[in-house]
Structure formats: C-alpha cells, structure tokens
Amino acid sequence: MCFVLPEEYTLDNSKKIPEPSDPNIQIKLIPKQIVAVDKFSGTCDMNVARQHETQLLNQLIKDKIIDSNQTIDTVESKKAIYNPPFTLPAYRRNEVWIKLDE
C-alpha cells in the first residue's frame, strides 16, 4: 500500500515528511512515470482489477502503443483505490495503471 503526498512535501525541504513511528513503514521517492489508466467505479477486488488490466492492455496493443507480445504478466501494473470501504460502490473511484515506456 502506498500513499501519494502533495508536491510541497518532500524528503528535504521545510515541509519535510514526518518520520514514521513504525519501522515497517518506508518513505521513498518514486520517480515520475508515464502510465495508461483505466478508471472505473464499483468494488475493486483482484478479479475486477485483472479484468480492467486485461481490457486496458488489449486496447494498448490494438492502438500499437505497446508490443503485441506483452501480457498481463510481463507489464508493470498497479491498482489505485481512492475511497474508503464504506463508500457506496457506485461512488467509488478505482484505476488500473499500466506503465508505458517513455
């Protein structure tokens, strides 16, 4: 699980990120990436996320954005869930991301 912080919070300026009290929590900078995104509502279990990843991958292959030999197992993908579990499914925002080469 990861959290994205606003741009003004950095590892080295006046709005420094506080040190976590739990040693299992790591703070690290993730470099900028270019990703293709499929946004959807509803619940986001592993099966639903996999279906959206597959649809997005197939569209990227169809549009010749990525090679046709790519599969779900060979691309780097992530899922993003933006709402707490008590949000009604119709109002939830979820995304699957597939990293693209620059």
C-alpha positions in Angstrom: 0.0 0.0 0.0 1.3 3.5 -0.7 0.1 7.0 -0.3 0.8 9.9 -2.5 1.6 13.2 -0.8 1.1 16.7 -2.2 4.0 18.1 -4.1 5.1 20.5 -1.4 6.0 17.6 0.9 9.5 16.4 0.1 12.3 14.5 1.7 14.5 17.6 2.2 12.6 20.9 2.5 10.7 22.9 5.1 7.6 20.7 4.7 9.5 17.6 5.4 7.6 14.3 5.7 7.5 13.3 9.4 9.4 10.1 10.3 7.1 7.2 10.8 6.9 5.6 14.2 6.5 2.1 12.8 9.8 0.7 11.4 7.9 -1.3 8.8 6.8 1.9 7.1 9.2 3.2 4.4 9.3 6.7 2.9 10.7 6.7 -0.6 10.6 8.8 -3.7 9.1 7.1 -6.7 10.3 8.6 -10.0 7.7 10.1 -12.4 6.2 7.6 -14.7 4.1 7.6 -17.8 1.1 5.2 -17.4 -2.1 4.3 -19.3 -5.1 4.4 -17.0 -8.5 2.7 -16.9 -10.8 4.4 -14.5 -13.9 2.6 -13.1 -16.4 2.6 -10.3 -17.6 -0.2 -8.0 -15.7 -2.7 -6.0 -12.1 -3.4 -6.8 -11.1 -7.0 -5.9 -8.3 -8.8 -7.6 -10.6 -10.3 -10.3 -12.2 -7.0 -11.2 -8.8 -5.3 -11.3 -7.4 -8.1 -13.5 -10.3 -7.7 -16.0 -9.7 -4.0 -16.3 -5.9 -4.6 -16.7 -6.7 -7.0 -19.5 -9.0 -4.6 -21.2 -6.5 -1.8 -21.0 -3.7 -4.0 -22.2 -5.7 -5.2 -25.2 -6.6 -1.6 -26.1 -2.9 -0.5 -25.8 -1.9 -3.4 -28.1 -4.7 -2.5 -30.6 -3.6 1.1 -30.6 0.0 0.0 -31.1 1.2 1.8 -28.0 2.8 -1.4 -26.7 4.1 -4.5 -28.4 1.7 -7.3 -29.2 3.9 -9.8 -27.4 3.2 -8.1 -24.0 1.0 -9.9 -21.5 -0.5 -9.0 -18.1 2.4 -10.9 -16.5 5.1 -9.0 -18.4 3.8 -5.4 -18.0 4.2 -3.4 -14.8 0.8 -2.6 -13.5 -0.8 -1.2 -10.3 -4.2 -0.6 -9.0 -5.4 2.6 -7.3 -8.3 2.7 -4.9 -9.3 6.2 -3.8 -12.2 5.7 -1.4 -12.7 4.1 2.0 -14.6 0.8 2.1 -17.8 2.4 3.5 -18.3 4.4 0.3 -21.2 3.1 -1.8 -19.8 1.1 -4.8 -21.4 3.4 -7.4 -19.5 6.4 -5.9 -16.1 4.7 -5.6 -13.2 5.6 -7.9 -10.7 3.0 -8.9 -8.0 2.8 -11.5 -5.6 0.3 -13.0 -2.3 1.6 -14.4 0.0 0.1 -16.9 3.4 1.6 -17.1 4.5 2.7 -20.6 8.0 3.1 -21.9 9.0 6.7 -22.4 
